[in-house]
Amino acid sequence: MADPFSVLDRKKVLSRLRSDHYDLLVVGGGITGAGIALDAASRGLTVALVEKSDFAFGTSSRSTKLIHGGLRYLKQLEFGLVKEVGSERAVVHRLAPHLVVPEKMLLPLSEGKSLGYMLTSVGLMIYDWLAGVRKDDRRKMLTRLQTLRREPLLRKQGIKGGAIYAEYRTDDARLTLAVIKTAAHHGAVLLNYVRVTDFINQNGQVTGGVVVDELSGEQFAIKATAIVNATGPWVDEVRSFDNANRGKRLHLTKGVHIVVPRERLPVNQAIYFDAPDGRMIFAIPRGRTTYIGTTDTSYTGNRDEVFASRADVEYLLTAVTKTLQCSLSLHDVESSWAGLRPLIYEEGKTASALSRKDEIIESSTGLISIAGGKLTGYRKMAERVVDLVIRKFFVARKLSDCFTDKIKLAGNEFASFREVQVYRAALFKRITPFGFDSFTAHYLVENYGQQADYIVNLFCREPDHEYNPSLALLKAELLFSVQHEIIANLEDFFVRRTGLAYFDIHRVQSFKNEIASSLADMLAWSDEKRDTELRRLDGFLSRLTVFNE
Ligand code: FAD
């Protein structure tokens, strides 16, 4: 079982943040900040991390949810990026084999689109070679017939052949949370709903953050020797507190995904295909749904309110119906999400052409900012940042080198992926008598790893588990989230702890009232507060399902 990381201990954590001095303060609880906190804490630094909203509120819960080498970066000749993130895939899979799961990707090749057959074959060979992919997992080129057999939904016209290559899929918010919880096990002090509003500056150097607890309104300071700004799309805003917005700046692009029922788009496996405008789009099966993404358009709106527009959804529906035999319309879209890529601005380049490489920006006040990069490469980014922090501030201190490639993430006590499969089969056997299907076993193990046993134990203690197992399971997950995953509201639970708002929105609609009442009991909310939280959830869900111009 994981150590408690409970919202009920929030006051204690706040008091530690207020009173202690830290070697490092990390601003931002997305995958980048989480990775930095884990790396620094495991090397022996004292670390605080604060997140203004929920952990993974930003881009880290709104990606394509792939741990991938980025085939299209090969097209942009970004060999270094492909090598680094490509090699990291197997490492992150090893650190959390329940959560980072192998997924074969089909790349259909069509007349007049994509690269030619030979060029794709060579490209994928280089991709595998750069990433050090195991022999049995390397790309396989397919004939036209083999491609169409693999994916009968493909529109036949123009298909020349295809390729199958290895990637991994994950849940980005759960991966971020797993890194956050692991950092807590290594002594880092991490808290959500604490916003940095300014920096303390002494003799021209930043020596702390002025913060506000978003739940109580209390303001205080967190003192630290080094400060890292890992706020993704908000990096420039946080740099501005330090008057450090000189030189490089961000260019934000929006990426949208839509979710449709699996039976409306029953793809056999993940597919990566060309949209009519030449961009590449994924269609990825997940549980009872298939999700499709992404768009890539410049964005200058509110970073806290990013949702799909009607034009985004129509673009994706057109792209998918041109490639696959299906008749999807707006009514089929059950849910959606939209995220912002924090890319580094380059004069004259279009959104899609901007580099996805990470970039470290140092200010004369000592503030270190990091932006760009990939979910997949979080560990190497963290290593680079912490190396820099140590070189700048703690060179005289005896600290270990980075060893996060050996630190298993919370929920993983598996020796191999095979063990995950055996564990899942046993869990499935355990929950079958209550009417659960194999999707639920997959969901529980991918989300929680070995913590799933604890959740099923909680489920068995729920009084109504025999009469309404689906609700009882949700209540068990809720209790686990309160006790061990520091949720503060319904959105944290339904969006970032369970992913149900994206992948099973009907279940959210069915049980939101009961779950709101249970959470109100656990957190001692008044009826008024419960109703306000429910209205807030409803407002949020409607933004995932109703698409305005
Ligand atoms: P974020 O996740 O945005 O985290 C920054 C955090 O800082 C936020 O939670 C925010 O609330 C917090 N914050 C902001 N201001 C403050 C403040 N003042 N005080 C405290 N906290 C603050 N990568 C992959 O590897 N695979 C993919 O499949 C993939 N798909 C993608 C698809 C899309 C559409 C997009 C947009 C990106 C994708 N990426 C993918 C890239 C990847 O998701 C991002 O690189 C990564 O999530 C960025 O994480 P981050 O921690 O830097 O930023």
Residues whose N, C-alpha, C, O or C-beta is under 5 A from the ligand:
A	BS01	FAD	V27 G28 G29 G30 I31 T32 G33 V50 E51 K52 S53 D54 A56 F57 G58 T59 S60 R62 S63 T64 K65 L66 I67 H68 V194 R195 V196 A230 T231 G232 P233 W234 T253 G255 V256 T294 G339 L340 R341 G372 G373 K374 L375 T376
